[in-house]
Amino acid sequence: MSAQPLLSIRDLAVQYRTRRGPVEAVRGVSLDVQAGAVTALVGESGSGKSTVAQAVIGLLAANGRVAGGSIVLNERRDGATELVGLSEKRWRRLRGRCIALIPQDPGNSLNPVTTIGASVGEALRIHGWSDRRKIDARVIDLLGRVGIDDPEARARQHPHELSGGMRQRVLIAAALALEPELIIADEPTSALDVTVQRTVLDLLDDLRAESGTGILFITHDLAVAADRADDVVVLRGGQVQEAGPSSQVLTAPTADYTRTLLADAPSLTSVVERTRPQVDADEPPLVAVQGITQEFRRPGRGPLRAVDDVSFTVPRGTTHALVGESGSGKTTTGRIVAGFSRPTAGDVRVGDTDVTALRSRREFHRTTQLVYQNPYASLDPRQSVAAILTEPLRNFGIGDRGDRPDRVAHHLELVALAPEIATRHPHELSGGQRQRVAIARALIVEPQLVVLDEAVSALDVTVQAQILRLLARLQAELGLTYVFISHDLAVVRQISDTVSVLQRGRQVEFGTAQAVFDDPQHDYTRQLLAAIPGASLRAGSPAAPRTTVPVDREVPA
């Protein structure tokens, strides 16, 4: 590697102005990114990872400022450039051409009314490309390069017509348009299933090796960092806890916080510590799903069969997981079990209730509750936590005005939240606290069955581990039964007793968690298991650092 780093950050400090005074989000952060290498910046939510990235690319929020330190980009064309204090005119020259950002959420990052081709070609137009035919040819080439099928047709489509994995590839194509020397990848795969995640990470790795691009990879997943990074910087509370080669930091960490992150990462946990419930073979299952099929009408085209003849049972007091890639039918199946959708065919029974024959589902939802993936969207931002938890009590006529506050306090305690949380609104809580409120809201009506739809997928590993331990404790104490929907097989192995593997709406495998994970019978299941990140670290050490020598290349003009 080059002795001079492509990106050099020294003693970076970032402050945000608030009504309560300045808040120091980043303090004394130093790191390097070498050309042709990957530096992973890891830590939990709120650790300052994204703030560092925004400072590097000059996109801090209006109330944020770099309060100290240096950020130097050593590019081949113009040499060393100090990025702190750079004028907006200079930033416009650098962004896209020298530094590019791959944001986390393609749903919010792509203009919904702009075609894919126009979004990818925007950087080219900004940087002086005027020939429409050359732009179109470059866009099609980029879309093909990132593995998007039929790029000519895809370029004419809009974001809602593409899957999540395809949209993320579009963001990568846009970032690569001018072949920048530095790419900042801000949690680019956190919302993707394991197979699409592996494809996207392989793509970034190929680009790094081919063109000598340096990558600042921001993630909360140490397993991904172990597989992909040359160097790791661990951040907590805006400060570096430790830094060094991934082979050193991840196998012999010196900081307690790093050891906690490693212990909490489900894909790095080799031994699943969980007491499995005892199942009475003579007792009928709480949930019995038999041959459900769900079709959706598509104007001008034939029906879409989202779920195709799926059957499984869930014994009382156990956890059944529905796993598979995006579009496999997991959420549709979960909504049918929870009584929010009526299947085209098949039967679902929960206890003595025939869910598919219900005319009114109101009373059924007293016994069966659904916890959604995103607590940002599922909690009313205008209500206090107390009001959010009181609402289902009032809707079902549970208790009276006098004892409902006690019920709210009890369920906050049940999910390990302090009593004063009751007076706060969702925006005043962390992501983990919001998800606990969502779980408390589901439990406050004392259901028998809880369907959890990707309920921990958006959380960092530390908060995720806390929620998983909470769910296990509540199940043991209250005898709850869970249907757990997830694309994360490492999490599924920790929490589930039985598993259904879905592919394109069909159930390709069903069995105990131990049998499915230790002796998978279907090729698709084996592919999912092989895509779980962290294989190198589970085997004893992270992948060896890559020593790619960047090649000289001509910048598109």
C-alpha positions as CSV (number, residue, x, y, z in Angstrom):
1,M,0.0,0.0,0.0
2,S,0.9,3.6,-0.5
3,A,2.8,5.1,2.5
4,Q,0.6,8.2,2.2
5,P,-3.1,7.5,2.9
6,L,-5.8,8.5,0.5
7,L,-7.8,10.0,3.4
8,S,-6.2,11.2,6.6
9,I,-8.4,12.4,9.5
10,R,-6.7,13.9,12.6
11,D,-8.2,14.9,15.9
12,L,-11.6,15.6,14.3
13,A,-14.2,17.4,16.5
14,V,-17.8,18.0,15.4
15,Q,-20.4,20.0,17.3
16,Y,-24.1,20.5,16.9
17,R,-26.0,23.6,18.0
18,T,-29.1,22.8,20.1
19,R,-31.4,24.8,22.3
20,R,-29.6,23.4,25.3
21,G,-26.2,24.6,24.0
22,P,-23.5,22.9,21.8
23,V,-23.3,19.1,21.7
24,E,-20.0,17.6,20.9
25,A,-20.9,14.6,18.7
26,V,-17.3,13.7,17.7
27,R,-14.1,14.2,19.8
28,G,-10.6,13.7,18.7
29,V,-11.2,11.1,16.0
30,S,-8.3,10.0,13.9
31,L,-8.2,7.5,11.1
32,D,-6.7,6.7,7.7
33,V,-8.1,5.2,4.5
34,Q,-5.5,3.8,2.1
35,A,-6.1,3.7,-1.7
36,G,-7.3,0.2,-2.7
37,A,-8.3,-0.7,0.9
38,V,-11.2,-0.7,3.3
39,T,-11.3,1.0,6.6
40,A,-14.4,0.1,8.7
41,L,-15.8,2.6,11.2
42,V,-17.9,0.5,13.6
43,G,-20.1,1.3,16.7
44,E,-23.6,1.4,17.9
45,S,-26.3,4.0,16.9
46,G,-25.3,7.5,18.2
47,S,-21.6,6.7,18.3
48,G,-20.8,9.4,15.7
49,K,-20.1,7.2,12.7
50,S,-22.4,9.0,10.2
51,T,-21.3,12.4,11.6
52,V,-17.7,11.5,10.7
53,A,-18.8,10.5,7.2
54,Q,-20.9,13.7,6.7
55,A,-17.9,15.8,7.8
56,V,-15.6,14.0,5.3
57,I,-18.0,14.8,2.4
58,G,-19.0,18.3,3.6
59,L,-22.6,17.4,4.2
60,L,-23.1,18.1,8.0
61,A,-26.6,19.3,9.0
62,A,-27.2,23.0,9.1
63,N,-26.6,23.1,12.9
64,G,-23.4,21.1,12.7
65,R,-19.8,22.3,12.3
66,V,-16.3,21.0,12.4
67,A,-15.0,22.4,15.6
68,G,-11.4,21.2,15.3
69,G,-9.0,18.9,13.6
70,S,-8.0,18.1,10.0
71,I,-9.4,16.1,7.1
72,V,-7.0,15.7,4.2
73,L,-7.7,14.0,0.8
74,N,-4.6,13.0,-1.1
75,E,-6.0,12.6,-4.6
76,R,-3.8,11.8,-7.6
77,R,-5.0,14.7,-9.7
78,D,-4.7,17.7,-7.3
79,G,-2.6,16.3,-4.5
80,A,-3.3,17.0,-0.9
81,T,-6.5,19.0,-0.2
82,E,-7.7,20.1,3.3
83,L,-11.4,19.5,3.3
84,V,-12.2,21.4,6.5
85,G,-13.3,24.9,5.6
86,L,-13.5,24.2,1.9
87,S,-15.7,26.5,-0.1
88,E,-18.9,25.3,-1.6
89,K,-17.5,25.9,-5.1
90,R,-14.6,23.5,-4.4
91,W,-16.9,21.0,-2.8
92,R,-19.0,20.9,-6.0
93,R,-15.8,20.0,-7.9
94,L,-14.9,17.2,-5.5
95,R,-18.2,15.5,-4.8
96,G,-18.9,12.8,-7.3
97,R,-15.5,13.2,-9.0
98,C,-13.2,12.5,-6.1
99,I,-15.4,11.6,-3.2
100,A,-18.7,9.7,-3.5
101,L,-21.3,8.6,-0.9
102,I,-23.4,5.5,-0.9
103,P,-26.2,6.2,1.6
104,Q,-28.0,3.7,3.8
105,D,-31.6,4.0,2.6
106,P,-32.3,3.8,-1.1
107,G,-35.9,4.4,-0.4
108,N,-35.2,7.9,0.8
109,S,-32.1,8.6,-1.4
110,L,-33.6,8.0,-4.9
111,N,-36.1,10.5,-6.3
112,P,-39.3,8.6,-6.7
113,V,-40.4,10.7,-9.7
114,T,-37.1,10.4,-11.5
115,T,-36.1,7.5,-13.7
116,I,-33.2,5.3,-12.6
117,G,-31.2,6.4,-15.6
118,A,-31.6,10.1,-14.8
119,S,-30.6,9.5,-11.1
120,V,-27.4,7.6,-12.1
121,G,-26.5,10.2,-14.8
122,E,-27.0,13.2,-12.5
123,A,-23.3,13.4,-11.4
124,L,-22.2,13.2,-15.0
125,R,-24.4,16.2,-16.0
126,I,-23.3,18.2,-13.0
127,H,-19.6,17.6,-13.9
128,G,-20.0,18.9,-17.5
129,W,-21.1,15.9,-19.5
130,S,-23.4,17.4,-22.2
131,D,-23.7,14.7,-24.9
132,R,-27.0,12.8,-24.1
133,R,-25.9,9.7,-26.0
134,K,-22.6,9.5,-24.1
135,I,-24.5,9.9,-20.8
136,D,-27.0,7.2,-21.7
137,A,-24.2,4.8,-22.7
138,R,-22.3,5.4,-19.5
139,V,-25.4,4.9,-17.4
140,I,-26.2,1.6,-19.1
141,D,-22.6,0.5,-18.7
142,L,-22.7,1.4,-15.0
143,L,-26.0,-0.4,-14.4
144,G,-24.6,-3.5,-16.1
145,R,-21.4,-3.3,-14.1
146,V,-23.2,-3.4,-10.8
147,G,-25.1,-6.5,-11.9
148,I,-28.5,-5.1,-12.8
149,D,-30.2,-7.3,-15.5
150,D,-31.5,-5.7,-18.7
151,P,-29.9,-2.3,-17.9
152,E,-31.5,-0.5,-20.9
153,A,-35.0,-1.3,-19.6
154,R,-34.1,-0.7,-15.9
155,A,-32.8,2.8,-16.8
156,R,-36.3,3.7,-17.9
157,Q,-37.9,2.5,-14.7
158,H,-38.6,4.3,-11.4
159,P,-37.3,3.3,-8.0
160,H,-40.6,1.7,-6.8
161,E,-40.3,-0.8,-9.7
162,L,-37.1,-2.2,-8.4
163,S,-36.3,-4.4,-5.3
164,G,-34.4,-3.1,-2.4
165,G,-31.2,-4.9,-3.5
166,M,-31.5,-3.4,-7.0
167,R,-32.1,0.1,-5.6
168,Q,-29.0,-0.2,-3.5
169,R,-27.0,-1.3,-6.6
170,V,-28.4,1.8,-8.3
171,L,-26.9,4.0,-5.6
172,I,-23.6,2.2,-6.0
173,A,-23.7,2.8,-9.8
174,A,-24.4,6.5,-9.2
175,A,-21.5,6.7,-6.8
176,L,-19.2,5.1,-9.4
177,A,-20.2,7.3,-12.3
178,L,-17.0,9.4,-12.3
179,E,-14.8,6.7,-10.8
180,P,-14.0,8.6,-7.5
181,E,-10.9,7.7,-5.6
182,L,-12.8,7.6,-2.2
183,I,-16.2,6.0,-1.5
184,I,-18.0,6.5,1.8
185,A,-20.4,3.6,2.2
186,D,-22.8,4.5,5.1
187,E,-24.5,1.3,6.3
188,P,-25.1,0.3,2.6
189,T,-26.3,-3.2,3.4
190,S,-27.9,-3.0,6.8
191,A,-31.5,-3.4,5.5
192,L,-30.7,-6.1,2.9
193,D,-31.1,-9.8,3.3
194,V,-27.9,-11.9,3.6
195,T,-27.6,-13.1,0.0
196,V,-28.2,-9.6,-1.5
197,Q,-25.8,-8.2,1.2
198,R,-23.1,-10.5,0.1
199,T,-23.6,-9.6,-3.6
200,V,-23.4,-5.9,-2.9
201,L,-20.3,-6.3,-0.7
202,D,-18.7,-8.5,-3.3
203,L,-19.3,-5.8,-5.9
204,L,-17.6,-3.2,-3.7
205,D,-14.7,-5.5,-3.1
206,D,-14.3,-6.1,-6.8
207,L,-14.3,-2.3,-7.5
208,R,-11.8,-1.7,-4.8
209,A,-9.5,-4.3,-6.3
210,E,-10.0,-3.3,-9.9
211,S,-9.6,0.5,-9.6
212,G,-7.8,1.1,-6.4
213,T,-10.7,2.9,-4.8
214,G,-10.4,3.5,-1.1
215,I,-13.5,2.8,1.0
216,L,-14.6,4.2,4.3
217,F,-17.1,1.6,5.3
218,I,-19.5,2.5,8.1
219,T,-21.3,-0.3,9.9
220,H,-22.6,-1.6,13.2
221,D,-21.9,-5.2,12.1
222,L,-18.5,-6.4,13.2
223,A,-19.1,-9.6,11.2
224,V,-19.2,-7.7,8.0
225,A,-16.1,-5.7,9.1
226,A,-14.3,-8.9,9.8
227,D,-15.0,-10.2,6.3
228,R,-14.3,-7.0,4.4
229,A,-12.1,-4.5,6.2
230,D,-8.3,-4.1,6.2
231,D,-8.5,-1.8,9.2
232,V,-11.1,-1.3,11.9
233,V,-11.9,1.8,14.0
234,V,-14.2,1.3,16.9
235,L,-16.2,4.4,17.9
236,R,-18.3,5.0,21.0
237,G,-19.8,8.3,22.2
238,G,-17.9,10.2,19.5
239,Q,-14.5,8.9,20.6
240,V,-12.2,6.1,19.2
241,Q,-12.1,3.2,21.6
242,E,-9.5,1.3,19.6
243,A,-8.2,1.1,16.1
244,G,-5.8,-1.1,14.0
245,P,-5.7,-3.9,11.5
246,S,-8.9,-6.0,11.5
247,S,-6.9,-9.1,12.3
248,Q,-5.7,-7.5,15.5
249,V,-8.8,-5.6,16.7
250,L,-11.3,-8.4,16.1
251,T,-9.3,-11.3,17.4
252,A,-7.5,-9.6,20.4
253,P,-9.5,-6.5,21.3
254,T,-8.1,-4.3,24.1
255,A,-11.2,-2.2,24.8
256,D,-14.1,-3.6,26.8
257,Y,-16.6,-2.0,24.4
258,T,-15.1,-3.9,21.4
259,R,-15.4,-7.1,23.4
260,T,-19.1,-6.2,24.1
261,L,-19.8,-5.6,20.4
262,L,-18.2,-8.9,19.5
263,A,-20.2,-10.8,22.1
264,D,-23.5,-9.2,21.0
265,A,-23.0,-9.8,17.3
266,P,-25.4,-12.8,16.6
267,S,-23.4,-14.0,13.5
268,L,-20.2,-14.3,15.7
269,T,-21.9,-16.2,18.5
270,S,-20.9,-19.8,18.1
271,V,-22.9,-21.1,21.1
272,V,-26.6,-20.2,21.4
273,E,-27.3,-19.7,25.1
274,R,-31.1,-20.2,25.4
275,T,-33.3,-22.6,27.4
276,R,-35.6,-24.2,24.9
277,P,-39.2,-24.6,26.1
278,Q,-40.5,-28.1,26.9
279,V,-43.3,-29.0,24.4
280,D,-46.1,-31.3,25.4
281,A,-46.5,-33.6,22.4
282,D,-50.2,-34.3,23.4
283,E,-51.1,-30.6,23.5
284,P,-52.4,-29.2,20.2
285,P,-50.3,-26.3,18.7
286,L,-51.4,-22.8,19.3
287,V,-50.9,-21.9,15.6
288,A,-51.8,-24.3,12.8
289,V,-51.3,-23.0,9.2
290,Q,-52.5,-25.3,6.5
291,G,-51.9,-24.8,2.8
292,I,-52.3,-21.0,2.7
293,T,-52.0,-19.3,-0.7
294,Q,-52.1,-15.5,-1.3
295,E,-52.6,-14.0,-4.8
296,F,-52.6,-10.3,-5.6
297,R,-54.2,-8.9,-8.7
298,R,-52.0,-7.0,-11.2
299,P,-53.9,-4.9,-13.8
300,G,-52.9,-5.9,-17.3
301,R,-51.0,-8.9,-16.0
302,G,-51.7,-12.2,-14.4
303,P,-52.1,-12.6,-10.6
304,L,-49.0,-12.5,-8.4
305,R,-48.8,-15.5,-6.1
306,A,-46.9,-14.1,-3.1
307,V,-47.5,-17.2,-0.9
308,D,-47.9,-20.7,-2.4
309,D,-49.3,-23.6,-0.3
310,V,-47.4,-22.9,3.0
311,S,-48.1,-25.1,6.0
312,F,-46.5,-25.1,9.5
313,T,-47.5,-25.4,13.2
314,V,-46.3,-23.5,16.3
315,P,-46.5,-25.2,19.7
316,R,-47.6,-23.0,22.5
317,G,-44.8,-21.1,24.3
318,T,-42.3,-21.5,21.4
319,T,-40.9,-19.4,18.6
320,H,-41.4,-20.2,14.9
321,A,-39.2,-18.2,12.5
322,L,-40.1,-17.3,8.9
323,V,-36.9,-16.7,6.9
324,G,-36.0,-15.9,3.4
325,E,-34.9,-13.2,1.0
326,S,-36.9,-10.0,0.3
327,G,-40.0,-11.0,-1.7
328,S,-40.1,-14.6,-0.4
329,G,-43.5,-14.1,1.2
330,K,-42.5,-13.8,4.9
331,T,-44.4,-10.6,5.7
332,T,-47.5,-11.7,3.7
333,T,-47.6,-15.0,5.7
334,G,-47.1,-13.2,9.0
335,R,-50.0,-10.7,8.2
336,I,-52.2,-13.7,7.4
337,V,-51.4,-15.4,10.7
338,A,-52.0,-12.1,12.6
339,G,-55.4,-11.6,10.9
340,F,-54.6,-8.6,8.9
341,S,-55.0,-10.3,5.5
342,R,-57.4,-13.0,4.3
343,P,-55.6,-15.7,2.2
344,T,-56.8,-16.7,-1.2
345,A,-56.9,-20.3,-0.1
346,G,-55.9,-22.4,3.0
347,D,-56.7,-22.2,6.7
348,V,-55.1,-20.6,9.8
349,R,-56.1,-21.5,13.4
350,V,-54.9,-19.7,16.5
351,G,-56.1,-21.6,19.5
352,D,-59.8,-22.3,18.9
353,T,-60.2,-19.5,16.4
354,D,-60.5,-20.1,12.7
355,V,-58.7,-16.9,11.6
356,T,-59.7,-17.2,7.9
357,A,-63.4,-17.4,8.8
358,L,-63.5,-14.4,11.0
359,R,-65.9,-11.7,10.1
360,S,-64.8,-9.3,12.8
361,R,-61.1,-9.4,13.8
362,R,-61.4,-6.9,16.6
363,E,-61.6,-9.5,19.4
364,F,-59.0,-11.7,17.7
365,H,-56.4,-8.9,18.0
366,R,-56.9,-9.0,21.7
367,T,-55.1,-12.4,21.6
368,T,-52.8,-11.8,18.6
369,Q,-50.6,-8.8,18.2
370,L,-48.2,-7.6,15.5
371,V,-44.9,-5.7,16.1
372,Y,-43.7,-3.9,13.0
373,Q,-40.1,-3.5,11.8
374,N,-39.9,0.3,12.0
375,P,-40.9,1.9,15.4
376,Y,-40.3,5.4,13.7
377,A,-43.4,4.7,11.5
378,S,-45.5,2.5,13.9
379,L,-45.6,4.9,16.8
380,D,-47.7,8.1,16.6
381,P,-45.2,11.0,16.9
382,R,-47.9,13.3,18.4
383,Q,-48.7,11.0,21.3
384,S,-46.8,10.5,24.5
385,V,-45.6,7.0,25.4
386,A,-48.4,6.9,28.1
387,A,-51.0,7.7,25.4
388,I,-49.6,5.2,23.0
389,L,-49.8,2.4,25.6
390,T,-53.2,3.5,26.9
391,E,-54.8,3.5,23.5
392,P,-55.1,-0.3,23.1
393,L,-56.5,-0.6,26.7
394,R,-59.2,2.0,25.8
395,N,-59.9,0.3,22.4
396,F,-60.5,-3.1,24.0
397,G,-62.2,-1.8,27.1
398,I,-59.5,-3.1,29.4
399,G,-59.5,-1.6,32.9
400,D,-60.7,1.9,33.7
401,R,-59.3,5.4,33.9
402,G,-58.1,4.8,37.4
403,D,-56.0,1.6,36.9
404,R,-54.7,2.2,33.3
405,P,-51.7,4.3,34.5
406,D,-50.7,1.4,36.7
407,R,-50.9,-1.0,33.7
408,V,-48.8,1.4,31.6
409,A,-46.2,1.6,34.4
410,H,-46.1,-2.1,34.8
411,H,-45.5,-2.8,31.1
412,L,-42.8,-0.1,30.9
413,E,-41.1,-2.0,33.7
414,L,-41.7,-5.3,31.9
415,V,-39.7,-4.0,28.9
416,A,-37.0,-2.5,31.1
417,L,-38.0,1.2,30.5
418,A,-37.9,3.8,33.3
419,P,-41.2,5.2,34.5
420,E,-40.3,8.8,33.3
421,I,-40.4,7.5,29.7
422,A,-44.2,7.6,29.9
423,T,-44.2,11.4,29.5
424,R,-41.9,11.5,26.5
425,H,-42.7,11.4,22.8
426,P,-41.2,8.9,20.3
427,H,-38.7,11.5,18.9
428,E,-37.2,11.9,22.4
429,L,-36.3,8.1,22.5
430,S,-33.5,6.1,21.0
431,G,-34.3,3.4,18.4
432,G,-34.0,0.7,20.9
433,Q,-36.3,2.5,23.4
434,R,-38.9,3.0,20.6
435,Q,-38.9,-0.7,19.8
436,R,-39.4,-1.5,23.5
437,V,-42.4,0.8,23.5
438,A,-43.8,-1.0,20.4
439,I,-43.3,-4.4,22.2
440,A,-45.0,-3.0,25.4
441,R,-47.9,-1.8,23.3
442,A,-48.4,-5.3,21.9
443,L,-48.1,-7.0,25.3
444,I,-50.3,-4.6,27.3
445,V,-53.5,-6.4,26.0
446,E,-52.0,-9.7,27.3
447,P,-52.0,-11.6,24.0
448,Q,-51.2,-15.3,23.5
449,L,-49.4,-14.8,20.2
450,V,-47.0,-12.0,19.0
451,V,-46.0,-11.8,15.3
452,L,-42.7,-9.9,15.1
453,D,-42.0,-8.6,11.6
454,E,-38.3,-7.8,11.3
455,A,-38.6,-6.3,14.8
456,V,-34.8,-6.1,15.4
457,S,-33.4,-5.8,11.9
458,A,-33.0,-2.0,12.0
459,L,-31.2,-2.0,15.4
460,D,-27.5,-2.0,16.1
461,V,-26.0,-5.2,17.5
462,T,-25.9,-4.1,21.1
463,V,-29.6,-2.9,21.2
464,Q,-30.6,-5.9,19.1
465,A,-29.0,-8.2,21.7
466,Q,-30.9,-6.4,24.5
467,I,-34.2,-6.8,22.6
468,L,-33.6,-10.5,21.9
469,R,-32.8,-11.1,25.6
470,L,-36.0,-9.2,26.5
471,L,-38.1,-11.3,24.2
472,A,-36.7,-14.5,25.6
473,R,-37.3,-13.4,29.1
474,L,-40.9,-12.3,28.4
475,Q,-41.6,-15.6,26.7
476,A,-40.3,-17.6,29.7
477,E,-42.2,-15.4,32.2
478,L,-45.5,-15.0,30.3
479,G,-45.7,-18.1,28.2
480,L,-45.8,-16.1,25.0
481,T,-45.8,-17.7,21.5
482,Y,-43.9,-15.9,18.8
483,V,-43.9,-15.9,15.0
484,F,-40.6,-14.2,14.2
485,I,-40.0,-12.9,10.7
486,S,-36.4,-12.2,9.8
487,H,-33.9,-12.2,6.9
488,D,-31.1,-12.5,9.5
489,L,-30.4,-16.2,10.0
490,A,-27.9,-15.6,12.8
491,V,-30.6,-13.9,14.8
492,V,-33.1,-16.7,13.9
493,R,-30.7,-19.3,15.2
494,Q,-30.6,-17.5,18.6
495,I,-34.3,-17.1,19.1
496,S,-36.2,-19.8,17.2
497,D,-37.3,-23.3,18.1
498,T,-38.7,-24.1,14.6
499,V,-38.0,-22.6,11.2
500,S,-39.8,-22.3,7.8
501,V,-37.6,-21.3,4.9
502,L,-39.5,-19.5,2.2
503,Q,-38.3,-18.9,-1.4
504,R,-40.5,-17.1,-3.9
505,G,-43.6,-17.8,-1.8
506,R,-43.0,-21.5,-1.4
507,Q,-41.8,-23.3,1.8
508,V,-38.7,-25.1,0.8
509,E,-37.8,-26.3,4.3
510,F,-39.4,-26.8,7.7
511,G,-38.0,-28.2,10.9
512,T,-36.4,-27.6,14.2
513,A,-33.9,-24.7,14.3
514,Q,-31.1,-27.2,15.1
515,A,-32.0,-29.5,12.2
516,V,-32.3,-26.6,9.7
517,F,-29.0,-25.0,10.7
518,D,-26.9,-28.1,11.3
519,D,-28.2,-30.3,8.4
520,P,-30.1,-28.2,5.8
521,Q,-31.8,-30.2,3.1
522,H,-32.4,-27.6,0.4
523,D,-29.8,-25.9,-1.7
524,Y,-31.5,-22.5,-1.1
525,T,-31.2,-22.9,2.7
526,R,-27.5,-23.8,2.3
527,Q,-27.0,-20.6,0.2
528,L,-28.6,-18.5,2.9
529,L,-26.4,-20.1,5.6
530,A,-23.3,-19.6,3.5
531,A,-24.1,-15.9,3.1
532,I,-24.1,-15.2,6.8
533,P,-21.2,-12.7,7.4
534,G,-18.4,-13.3,9.8
535,A,-17.3,-16.8,8.5
536,S,-13.6,-15.8,8.7
537,L,-13.9,-14.6,12.3
538,R,-15.9,-17.7,13.4
539,A,-13.1,-19.8,11.8
540,G,-10.5,-18.1,14.0
541,S,-9.4,-14.9,12.3
542,P,-10.6,-12.2,10.0
543,A,-9.7,-12.3,6.3
544,A,-6.1,-11.2,5.8
545,P,-5.7,-7.5,4.8
546,R,-5.5,-6.9,1.1
547,T,-2.4,-5.2,-0.3
548,T,-3.9,-4.1,-3.6
549,V,-1.7,-1.6,-5.5
550,P,-3.9,1.0,-7.0
551,V,-3.7,1.3,-10.8
552,D,-3.4,4.6,-12.7
553,R,-6.6,5.2,-14.5
554,E,-8.1,7.9,-16.6
555,V,-11.0,9.8,-15.1
556,P,-14.0,9.9,-17.4
557,A,-14.4,13.2,-19.1
